[in-house]
Amino acid sequence: MDIEQLKLLAAHVRGLLEQRNHTIGHNKSLDLIAALPGLRNWPEVLAFPPQVARCELDQASAGRLAFRLQKLFNVEYSAQEMLAQLAASGTPVAAYAPHIWPAGPAAGVYITTSSKAIEALLESYEDATDGALVYAERAGAHRNSIDLGDGGLWSSGLDRVPTGTLIVIGPLELNQQSWKSSSERLEMACLRAANYGHRIAVLCETPAHDTLPQDICLMVSAQQDGHELAKETLRGVVTEKGELEARSDFFASWPAPRPSKPSLAHAKAPANLLSYLSTALKPRKSGYIALGSAKIEEFAAMDLAADVLGLTEHVGPAARILPRNRSTPSKDWDVPEAIRALPYLPSLQSAYAQGYRRMIFNPVYADDDEIMEISSDAMLISTTFGTTDVSEIYWRAMRFPSKIDGNEVIDRVIALATTIEITGRQGNFTVSDLFIKSSDTASAVQRDEEIDEFLISNRVIDWETEVSELLDMKRITGAALCRAFPRNKQPTDFLAKRKQSKGRPSD
């Protein structure tokens, strides 16, 4: 760079400040532009022509100028933004080259599921750079690392970090609960790599190690303009030896879905419930089935889900979705064998991308827009507990129904079903509550409060009728009924109405 180029850039910076309502004179702008070659003012520029000649318009020099503008005028530019503004003046921009570890691997995002690989990488980086600083989240805690803090990859301090610096993020959880936030963090990692030339290692936790590269690519590509960003920055893996190894796995095709054929021999739900469901499901290949149980336990409705799997083999391959990471992952396998045998995948989005068309998931951890989008071309089966009727199932299954028109949601529903197990005088009895959407049950709800009435009035099986029959036959007692509805006053109200209508003492 020469003196004349610096003068042109000084005029350009003066114009930028005027746009931000800061008017400065010619001499002041010359003092500001001295930041590019790392000098304090214009007299130093004139006194040190060799340093000016060595100066290039790159991220490092632009970062110095951005810092000076922020300090003197409180005008915020990142180094990359400042570089783009100066480049607009026509001054050539130096080709990117890493300042840290210039002979090392290419800038980009590298992934691993091994904390030992991260440890080895930190040691390798320390040796190769003679102890250069690492910026890290919990996954990269090390004697030479600086904690990224609450700002993480969004920390403005990273704008001034030298190119080629190693940044370690994670553990990054791949599950339905964290899918969106993890995707945003991956996008930011890619932006840091693309705009600042950093090497970013990501420690991932996933139930599907074999398809981790494709999942990572899917997560980045799903963001705005993410496809090109993924192609540009998703670079490879961190090996167990601590090497950043380029790979093309990110853009490989998904493996074929694993076929699954659960046995109908499982059938534990009441026969009349399964009969109605079988008829309703035969012509359907997409939609939403919400299942529940009155029991207060995490996997209470999984037996019913296993039965539904046996009725939907015509739809296509089935998968189970990991709702969240838990401290006791072994509990995830306390489910019927038909469910245990399914591929366990990190999200509805991942399962759909791979070609699975039946998915068992927990609705608490999925957004309504995700449910609505995927259920238009696949069959979603949600399970929840502590439910006693179809109205309760609906509100548990759709966490934020006010965001979406009620008619649209109900039209997507195939069935809402819940079971209640009652301990009677001669054994256990299971009663059901079932809503099936059909052409005869046209939805016309105008307000959310009308949904309950619509669902209750269009049930094909209702628990009240089944309970009344058991009470009439003296197979259960009113006390047993109340015990079957934990934390719910419905049985009390039901028994009071029954007593009033029949003029009889309480069962």
N, C-alpha and C positions, 0 to 999 in steps of 0.2 A: 504494500500500500504506500502511496506517496502523499505529500502535503495537499495537493490539489484534490485528491479523492476525499481526504478528511474534511476539507472545506465544503465540498458538495454534500457530504453526509451531515455536517453541522447544520447546513441550511435545511436539510430534510428533517432533522430532529427538532429544529425551531418550529417548523410547520406542524409537527406532531403535537408539540406542547401547546401551540395556539388552538388546536382542536380540542384540547383539554382545558382551555381557558387559562393558560399560563403564557404570558407574553414576555419574551426575553430579547435582549439585544444581540447583535452580531458577535461581540467579544465573549459574551456569556456562553453562546452556543459553541464557540471554539473551545472554551474551557471544558464544556461538557463532553465534546467528542474526543477529548484527550483520553477519556476512559478506554477507548478501543485499544490503543497500544499499551494501556496500563500506566499511563502518566497522569499527573495531577492537574495540569493546566496547559494552555497553549504555549507559554514560554518554554516549558519542558519539551513539548513536541518539536519546537524549533531547535532546541539544544541537543536532542538525541535522535538525529535522522536515522542511524542504523536500526534503532528499536522500532521506529515507524516503518522502515522498509521491511522488517521481519513480520510486521503485523498482518494478519489475514482476517477477513470478515467471516467469522465462524461462531459457533455457539459460545465458546469461552469469552471472546471479545464482546459479543452482544450481551452476554450475561453481566459483564462489568458495567456496560453502559446502562442496562436495565436497573442494576442496583443503584447507580448514581441518580437516575431519574426518580426512583422510589424514595431515596433518602432526602433529596433536595426538594422534590415537588409532590411527593406522595402519589406519583403516577405509576400504576402497576402494569408491568409487562413481564411475561416470562421470558427466559432467554430465547426460546424458540420463536415467540411472538415478536420480540425485538429484532431477531435475525430476519424474519419475514418482512417486517416494515422497512428495514434498511436495504434488503434485497430489492424492494420495490423501486428504489432510487436508481437501479441499473448497475449498482456496484457488484462485481462478481463475488459469489459466495464460495468460500473454500470447500472442497470436497470433505465430507465427514471422515474423520479418522479418530479412533479411540485414544484418549489421553492416558487412560489407565490400561496397562497390559496391552499395548498396541499389537503385539504378535499373537494375542490370544484368540479364542473363538469369536465368531461373528456375534454382533449384538442381536438380541432377541429374547424370546421367552422359552425356557427349558423346564420340563416338568419331571416330577418323580413322586413315588409313594413311599420312599425310604428316607427316614430321618438320618440313617447312617450315610447315605449318599450325600445329603446336605452337609453333614459333618466333614466328610472327605473333601467336598468342594471348598469349604471354608479353609481347610488346611492347604489345599492346592493353590487357592487364590492368594493366600498369605505368602506362600513361598514365591509365587510367580511375580508378585507386586511389591515384595519387600515390606509387607505389612500395611498395604493400602486399606483405607476404611471400607467397611461393609455397612450397608443400611438394611435393617432387617426387622421383620416382625418376630413373633415368638419362635418360629421355626428356625431362625438363624441367629439365636442368641449365642454370642461368642465374645472372646476377649477383645477383638478388634471391631465389633459391630456396634452401630449406633441404633438405638431403638427408634423405629419410625413413629411411635406414639399413636395417639388417637387419630391423627390425620392420615396415617398410613401412606398409601401411594398418592394421595391428594395433597400431601404436605407441600407447601410452597417452597420450603427449603430445598427440596429435591431439584428445583429448577437450576440451582447453581452447582450441583454435583458434577464433577468432571465426567466426560463421556467415557464409556467403557467400565464404569463402576459396577460392582456386583450388588444387586438388591435381592434379598431373600424374603418371600412372603409365604404366609401360611401358618399353621395348617389350614388349607382351603377345603371346606367340607362340600362334598357332592351328594346332596340329598334334596328331597322336595322342599323342605323348609328353607334351605340355604341356596337353592338353585339361582334365584334372581340376584341376590347380593353377591354370590360368588362369581356370577357372570359379569357383574359390573366391575368387580375387582380385577378379573382377568382382562377385561377391556382396557382398564386403566393401565395394567401392566404392559399390554401391547402398545398403548399410546406412549408410555414412557420409553419403551424400547425403540419405537419408530421415530419419535421426536427428539430424543436425547441420546440415543446410541448406547443405552445401558444393557447389561446382561442381567436378566431377571430369572431367578430360580424359584419355582413354585412347588411347595410340598403339598400334595393332595391326599385327601382321605376319601376313598370311594369303595362301594360294594362291588364294582365291576372293573377290575384292573385291566382286563383284556381289551376293553373298549375305551380306556381313559383318553388316549389321543383324540379319538373321534368325538368324545364328549366335550373335550376342551375346545376343539374346533367348532362344534355346534354352539357352545356357550358364547364364544366370541362372535361368530358369524350372525347370531341372532340379534346382536346389537345393531344400532343404526350404522349403516355403511361398514358393517363388521366383516363382510366376506373378504374384501380386499385387505383389510387390516390383518385378518387371520393369515392370509397367504403371505403377507409381507413380514410378519413378526414371529409366528409360531415356528420355532426353529428346531427343537429336538428334546432330548432327555438329559437328565443328570445321572450318570452311571454310578455304580457302587464304588468305583475308584475315584469319584469326584471330578470326572471329566464332563464338560458340556459337549455332548455329541449330537451332531446334526442328524435328523431323521425325517422321513417323509410320511410317518404314520398318521399325522394329523389329517391328511387328505386321502387316506385309504378308504375304501368302501367299507360299510358296516358289514359284519359277518351276518350270515343268514339267521333269521330268528330260530330259536330252538323250539321244535314242536313239543306240545304238551297235551296229554290226553288224560285228565283226571277221571277216576272211576266213579260211575254213578252209585256204586255200592256204598259210598260214603253216606248218602242221603239220611240226614238226621232231622231235617225240618219236617213239620206236619205234612201229611200226604196232600191235603187239599191246597195248602200253600204252594207246594211244588207243582201241582197240577195246573193251577192258574198261571204260575210263572212260566211253565213249559209252553203253554199255549201262547202267551204274550211274547216270548223270546224267539220262537221259531222263525218268524218273518223278519226279525230285526238284526241288523249288523252294525248299528251305531246307536248311541244314546247313553243315558245315565241311569244306573241302578243304585239306589242308596239303601243299604241294609243296616239293621241295628238289633240290639237286644236290650232287655230291661236290666240285665246283669251289670253291675259296676265292676268291670274288669276289662283290661285293655283289648283283648282279643275275643271278646264275648260273641261277636257276630261272625267270626271266621268260619264256623261250621256251616252257617248259611251261605257264606261266600263260596265255600268248597262245593256246596250243592249247586249253586248257580254256575260255577265253572263246568260242571257236568252237563248243564243244559245249553251251553253256548259254544260247543266245540266247532260249530259251523262258522263262527265269526272269524276265527284265525288264531294265531299263536297268542299265548297269555304270558304276562309278566306280573311281578309284584314290585311295588315301588317303596323304596326306603323313605320313611317319613322324616326322620331326623337321626342324628348321631346320639347315642346314649352311652352312659357310663357302663352299662351291663348289656353289651350287644347280644349275649347269648339268649336274652329274653325274646329277641326277634324271631326265634325259632320255636317258640311255644305255640305252634299253630298246627292245624291238621296237616297230614302228610301231603295231601293234594296241593296245599298252598306252599309247603316247604319245598316241594319239588320244582317250583317255578323259578325262572331266573330272577335274581334280586337286583333291580336297576335303580339308578339314582334319581330319576325324575320321570314324570309323564312325558316330557318333551323328548328325553333320550329314548324311552321305550317306543314312542311313536316313530321317531326318526329311524329306528332299527327295523321297523316293520311289524312290531307287536300291535295287535288290534283288540286285545282284552287286557285291562290293567286293573289290578286290585290296589287301592290306595286309601290313605287316611285323609278325609276332606279337611281336617283342621289345618293341614300344612300346605294346601294348594289354594291358589287364588281362583276366584270365580271365572275370570276371563280365560284362564288356562283350561278350566273344566269345560267351559262352553266351547272353546275353540276345538279342543281335541275330541270331545264327544260328538262333534258333527261328522267325524269319519272313523270313530272307534267306539268300543263299548267300555265305558268306565264303570267300575264296581267299587263303591266306597263302603267302608264299615265304620261303625261307631258304637258306643255303649251308652247305657243309661237312658234308653228311649222306650216309650210305651205306646206311641201311636204314630201314624204316618205324618201328622203335622209336625211332631217333634223331630222326626227323621229329616223332614225337609229343611227345617231351620238349622239343624246340626250339619247337614250336608252342604248347604249353601250359606257360607258365613256372612257374606255381605250382599244379600239379594237385592237391596235397594239400588245397587249399582247397575243392575240389569233388569229390564222389564220382566215382571212376574210371569206374564204369558209366555215369553220366550223361554224362560227357565222351565216352566211346567211342560211346555211342548217338547223340550229336550228329554224329559224324564220318561223312562220306560216303566219303572216300577219303584215304589217305596214300600219297604216291608220291615216289620220288626216282630220279634217273638218274645213272649213272656213265659217263663217257666214257673209253675206253681206246684208246691209240694202239698199233695192231698192226702186223704185218709188211706188211699190204696195205691200210693205211688206218686210219681211226678207227672204232671200234665203240662203240655205246651200249647198256649193259645197264640193267635197271630192277629196282626193288623196289616192290611194290604191295600195299596192303591195301585191301579194299573191304568196308564194313560192309553186311551183308545179313541177312535173316531167318534165314539158316542159320548166321550167326556170332553167336549170342546171347552177349552179354558177361556174365560172372559173376566178375569179378575182386574179390577181397576185400581185397587189399593192393596198394600201388603196385608192389611187386616182381613181382607176377603179371602186370602189364600187358605187360611186354616179352615174356614167354612167350606170352601170348594173341595179341599182334599178329604175332609171328614165325610162330606155328603156323597162323595164318589168312591168310597171304599168298596171293594168286592168281598173282603173279609173284615169284620170288625171284632175286636177283642171283647166288647161288651156282650155281644150275642153268644160267643163261645163260653165266656165266663158264666153267663146266666144259665146255660145248659148244664154246666158242671155243678153249679150251686143247686139247681133243681134236682139233679140226680144225687145230691149229697156227697159228691166225690171230693169237693173241697169246702173249706169254711171261709167266712169273711175275713177271719184273722190271717189265714194262709194267703188270701188274696192281697191283703195289705203288705205282708212281708215280701211278696213278689215284686212290689213296686217301690224300690228304695227311694227315699227322699221325694215322694210324689203323693199328692193328695187326691189323685184321680180315683183310686179305689174307694176312698172314704165317701167322696161325692156320689160315686156310682151306687154304693150300698145304700146311701140315704135316699136316693131317688127310687131305687128298687123297693125299698121298704114303704115309701110313700105311695108308689103306684099300685102295689099289691096289698097294701094294708096288712102287712105281716111283720113280725118281729125281725130284727136284724139277723142275717145268717151268721 
